[in-house]
């Protein structure tokens, strides 16, 4: 009997890359999702990606998703992933151009116009503008913290300091800091380069490394920088990939419900996964 091949799409949201699969017919069972994700996200040995997005049926919304980081952990939300999911749903005829879909963080509204996707994220919460952390070397650092669907800390770097930021070393330590236990946190390093512009680098929980972009991190940085009076919304976030996201928040109250993010979601290619790449060969 011929091998059954699994259709997928590879997509990029501002440099964050994802494997997307229409799983409405249950091609991948709940008990298979973690191992599947770890297998296909391996770079060089499989497709490689920051995460996997499985589109599921939903009785209330246009669809729901299962989102997994590359290490197999399921995440509540992913900003760049949400834009890719919305465009994928248009490409596959799953949803209309204006749609709503379910995530663990809550329903996400999206509007798709070609490759540009604008999403309304769930309301941010659990804000702390100044968290004092003691690091392993005895030094102390002040970070901002806000949950924008997933937990984020934000470190404001000095002018010109972003390129020298210890994203991997410091990001790893803060990500697992006792202050944020047990869930951990994503760690963002932000440099304000204009009254409406921030450059950003992010250490992502679940990927356990710096990624080329993070959508919910972009929103977190925009909120913290606005509250500190460093920028005026809408805020343009320049990611590590040099691509841009635009974050729309209320300058008078960045923590209100109307939080929008806009950027491109690109279809890189489509293909079919074999059992060898899924299982590791």
Beta strands, then each sheet from edge to edge (+ up, - down):
strand 1: 6-13
strand 2: 16-22
strand 3: 51-56
strand 4: 63-69
strand 5: 98-103
strand 6: 106-113
strand 7: 116-120
strand 8: 125-134
strand 9: 140-147
strand 10: 151-156
strand 11: 186-194
strand 12: 197-204
strand 13: 209-211
strand 14: 235-238
strand 15: 244-248
strand 16: 260-264
strand 17: 266-273
sheet 1: 8+ 9- 10+ 11+ 12- 14- 15+ 16- 7+ 6- 5+ 4+ 3- 2- 1+ 17-
sheet 2: 8+ 9- 10+ 11+ 12- 13+
end
